[in-house]
Amino acid sequence: MKIFVLTGAGVSAESGLGTFRDKDGVWTRYDLNDVATPEGFARNPALVRDFYNARRANLAGAAPNAAHLALARLEAELTARGGELYLCTQNVDDLHERAGSLRVIHMHGELAVTRCNHCQATWSDTGVLAAETACPACGRDQGARPHVVWFGETPLFMDEIEDALSRADLFVSIGTSGSVYPAAGFVTEARAMGIAACEINLEPSANAYVFDEKHYGPASEVVPAWVERMLK
Ligand code: APR
């Protein structure tokens, strides 16, 4: 069996990383136009760097929860049985990797990677983003930004993702509000190709009506129970 799993902020919520659109979510406290667009970065790079430095600090103190661990187990056991788990995440945290998932596609980039806004070189970096940081590739400063896909930018790995989706037997969406495209459109694409679709979330998402199987509750409880059933 080939399973395509899409995860969102809800899978990391119980690890202490905030979601975006829930009550008290990140976008209720910050204007995304200021901190998550190329225009916002051009206007006030210091504000943007501070925002992502705070998120890097939060991530350093976070740990994977039972949902991340269950998905790592699903990958290992499916692979051992000749199946496949394609794990595509909108999350920029590395909690899937820290839980043991071997292949994780970060369509919205990675918080622990810095990108040079001048030459687009990227490098692993859990430190503080600073204007003075010189790019290791081109040597210029003032260009350090997080390797995170902002609004108005194109998500990463889209050809590979579309290919994996088309080959899946089951599409599963976990912990996402289903309001940001293109990820929010994957379920409709899957259903149009005759692929079964399952939603796991705290509450029905914006696309809940498109799924043919739904499980609601905290990811740390619902995901391990679903994985257990899948492996039986
Ligand atoms: N367990 C399961 N689901 C949860 C939990 C939990 N413990 N807590 C919250 N949720 C659900 C919420 O009900 C909501 O539907 O997770 C979803 C989170 O939705 P968003 O905050 O919109 O996050 P996400 O869908 O990942 O956002 C997509 O938007 O701002 C951008 O680039 C950012 O990748 C992000 C994208």
Boltz pocket constraint, residues with backbone or C-beta under 6 A from the ligand:
constraints:
  - pocket:
      binder: B
      contacts: [[A, 7], [A, 8], [A, 9], [A, 10], [A, 11], [A, 13], [A, 14], [A, 19], [A, 20], [A, 21], [A, 22], [A, 25], [A, 90], [A, 91], [A, 108], [A, 149], [A, 174], [A, 175], [A, 176], [A, 177], [A, 178], [A, 179], [A, 180], [A, 200], [A, 201], [A, 202], [A, 203], [A, 204], [A, 205], [A, 217], [A, 218], [A, 219], [A, 220]]
      max_distance: 6.0
